[in-house]
Amino acid sequence: MRTLSSRLWAAALSIACVLAGSCTRSGQPKTLDIALVTKALDSEWWQRVKAGAEDEAKANPGVRLVVLAPEREVNVDQQVSILEDQITNRVAALAVAPTGAAEVIPVLDRARGAGIPVVIFDTDVNWPSKVSYVGSDNRRAGRLGGEYIIKLLSGKGKVAVIRGILGVLTHEDRLAGFQEALREAPGIENVAVQPANSERALGMSVMENLLTRYPDLRAVFATNDQMALGAVEAIAARNLTGKIAVVGVDATREAVRAVEAGRLSGDVAMHPEALGQSAVEAALKAARGEPVAKRIDTGEELVTKQNAAQFLK
């Protein structure tokens, strides 16, 4: 039988828990509903982000995580509807990778008005009410890709860019970083920048057109791996593998295996599991009223044939 002092101590802890807002009046931990809304779930990259988020949720008892996304990254209206539903559900916090800033910010304002803290991850937006931005430095990633292409071409030749959705800051920053690198190599000519909406089939189609228009093209920078892998397929179809360098961003396992095999010249790793884990961790802290850093950098790293194996562990 517990002593009077132990019962009093337990009662004091229970009262403190309730006053802190982290427990029910019965002293049981509250269930915190967290919604993580990505741009899509149709690729290995986003599935790995989801896995990292789910691992973080499992490590925190009393947390109920839902991971939601539109069918495709271009379906901005669908993402807006998903966010509206989660606001109606009064989740404890939102972690959002915005597909389009202009369309998404008004619904984020609604979340703020409802008292729901919002963490932005993967793609930053100019919205001062965000609790935190979680992600890599996309401009630095683009610069890494550009510097590696300069090295592969010994500073001379024609290059092209296959980029993601116009206006999405992730791809704008990766492109800007790439172009910054090229300004230091006057012998490199950037002959084209073509959108392929982060989609593999469209990346392949765009690459086919580039090969027709620029038969002397020597390298391509793609601002994500789906487009890079599509470009690799188009190059292989013309028996040009090894003659045109392709560098992507994300370092999905399929892309890293392509680097190992020599089909993809290089990649920039963006650590999706860490992204998902850190986004949920920040959202949980915000939901509990704990301090959260305004920026959480998940890092980036160049992947080459020499170090590719370590990214497949």
N, C-alpha and C positions, 0 to 999 in steps of 0.2 A: 504494500500500500504506500502511495506517495505521501511524503511529509507535507505539512501545511506550507512550509517555505517553498517546496518544489511546485506545489499547486499555484501558489501566488506568483512565482516566477513564470510559470507557463501562461497564467492569465495575463500577466504584464506583457509578455511577448505577443500574445494574441491581440491585445488592445493596440499595441504599437504597430503591428502588422496592418490592422484595420485602418488606423489613423494615417498610415503611410499610403493607403490606397492600393496596397498590393495583395490584400486578402479580403475575403468575404467576412461578414460578422461572425460566422462560425469558426473563423480562424483558418479556413482553407485557402490556398493560393487561388487568386483569380485566374481564369482562362483569358489569355490575351490573344485576340484575333489579329493576325498580321497578314496583309495582302501584299504580295510581290507581283507587280505587273510588268512583264517584259514586252519587247517589241514583237516577239514571235516565239514559238517553240518548235519550229520546223527544221532545226539544224542541230548538229552536235554541239555547237557553241552554246546555244541557249539551253539545251538539255544539261550541259555541265554547269551552267549558272544555276539552274534549278536544283541540281544535285547538291551544290555547295550551300544553297539557301536551306534546303531540307535538312542537311546535316547540322547546321547551326540551330534550327528550330528544335530538332530532336535532343540537342544538348541542353535545352532549357525547358524543364518540366513546366507544364501549364501553358505552353505556347501552342497555338493552333495556327498553322501557316497554310495559306492557299496561294498557289502560283497560277497566274492567269495570263493570257496573251491573245492578241488577234491572230487570225489564221496566217497572215502575211505581214511583213514589216510595212508595206504600203497602206495597210488598212487602218488609217489614223482614226476614222470615225468609230471603228469597232473598239479601239483602245479607249476612246473617250467614253463609250457606253459601259465598258467594263469598270472604269473608274467611277462613273456615276452610280453603278450598282453597289460598289464597295462603300461609297459614302452613305448610301441609303442603309446599308447593313451596319453602319457605324463601327467599322473596324477600329482597333486601337491605334494602328499606324499603317501608313502606306509606304512602300518602296517602289519607285516608278522609274522605268527606263523609257523616256518619252519618244514617241515616234514622230511627233511634229509639235514644235514649241507653240506656234500660234494657236493651234487647236486645243492643245492640252492645258495650257496655262489657265484659261478660264475655269476649267473643272478643278484644277489644283486650288484655285482661289475658293471654290466651294468647299473643298476639304478643309482648308484653313478656317473658313467661317463656321464649319461644323466642329471645330476643335480637334481635328485629326492631324497629327504631325506627319509631314511628308519628307521622305528621304529620296533624293534623286540619285540614280546610279547609271553607269555606262555612258550616258549622253547628257551632258550638262545643259541647263537652260538658264536664261537670265531671269530668274524668279527669286526675289529677295527673301521670300517667306520659307524657302526650303530649310530644313534642319541641317542638312549636310549634302555634299556631293561625294559619292563613292565611285572611284574609277581610276583608270590609268591616264597618263598624259598622252592624249591622242596626237598632239602636235609632235611630241618627242618620238612617238612610234613611227609617224610618217617620215621624220627626219632619219631615223635608223634605217628605214627601208630605202630612202634615197641615197644615203651614204654607202649602203651596201651595193646598190646598183652602180653607182659611180666606180666603186672598186672593181666590180665584175667587168665593167666595160673599159677599164683603164682610162676613164674620163672622156671617152669619145663615143658618139653614136646617137641614133634617134630612139627616143623612148615615148611611151604612151601611158596614160592612167585610165584605169577602169574604176569608177567610183560608185559609192552608194547613193542613196536618195538625196536629191538636191535640197539644200537647206537644213539637213540634219547635221548638228554640230560635230558629232563624232567624225563623219566623213569630211566635213569642211576642214576640221583641224588636221586630219591625217593628210589631206591633200596639201594644206598650207605648209606642214612640216616637210613634206616631200619636195615641194617647190623651193623652200628655203635651202635645202641641201643642194639642189641643182644649181642655185645661183652661185655656188662656189665652184662649179665645174662648167666653165664656158664652152667646153667641147661637147657637152650633152645638149641635145635639142629635144624639148618636150613638144612633140608634134600634135598631140591630141589628148583631150580629157573627155571621156564618154561615160555617161551614167548607165548602170546595169542593176540598180535597185537592190543590191546585196543578194541577187538571185543567180544561181549557178547556170541555169539554161540561158538566161539573158546575158550573163558574162561570156558564155561560149559564143553566142550570136554576135555580140559586140566585137569579140576577138576575131572572129571570121571576117568581119567587115574591115577591121584594122589591118589584117594581113593582106587583104585585097588592095586597100588604099595605099599602104606603106610596105611594100615588099622588102625594103631594106631596114625595117624595124628591128632593133636589137634587144629591147627590154620592155617589160610592162610592170607597172606597180598597180596592184589591185587593193582597194581599201578594205576588203575583208576576204576571208578564205573561200567562201562560196564562189565569188566572182573569179578569184585566182584559179580555183580548180576548174571552173568552166573554161577559162583561158587556156589552161594546160591541155584540156581535151581538144580544143580547136587547133592548137599547135601540133598535137600528136596526129590529128587527122590529116595534116598536111606533111607529115614526116619531117617536122622541124624541131623535134625534141632535142634539147641541148644547144640549139642554134639561137634561140630567143630566151633570154632570162626572164623569169617571172618571180616576183616577190609579193607575198600576201601579208595580211595582218589577221591575227587571232591565234594561230598555231593550234587548230583543231588536230585531233589525232590523225585524221585522214590526211590533212595537209602536211603534218610532220613526217608521216610515212612517205609522202610524195617527195619531200626534201631528201630523206634518206635514200630514196631510189633514184634521185637526180632528175625527176620530172619537174619539180618545183625548185627554184634556185635558192630560195630562202624565205623566211617568214619572221613575223614579229609576234612573240608570245604576249598575251594580255591576261592570262591567269583567270579563266572564268569561274572556277570553283571559289577562289578567293573573293571574287567580285560578289557572287551570290551570298557567301558567308558574311562578308563585311556589310553588305546592304541590310541583311536581316538583323545582324548585331546592332547596327546603328538604329534601325527602326525600333527594336526592342528597348534600347536605352531611351529613345525619345518617348515611347509609350509609357515608360516607367518614370518619366520626368528626370532622368539622369542626364548629365552633360554629354554632348556629342561634339566631336571635332567638326569644324565647318568643312574641312576637306579631308578625305581618307584616300590616300594614293595606293592602289593595288599593284602598281609597277608594270614594266614591260621589258622585254629582253629579245635580242636578235637570235634567231634559230638558223643554224647552218648545217650542212652535212656532217660537220665535225662534232657538233654538240647535240644533234637531233635526238639521240637515244635517251638523253636525260629527260626529255619532255614526253616520253612514252612510258615512264615508270608509273 
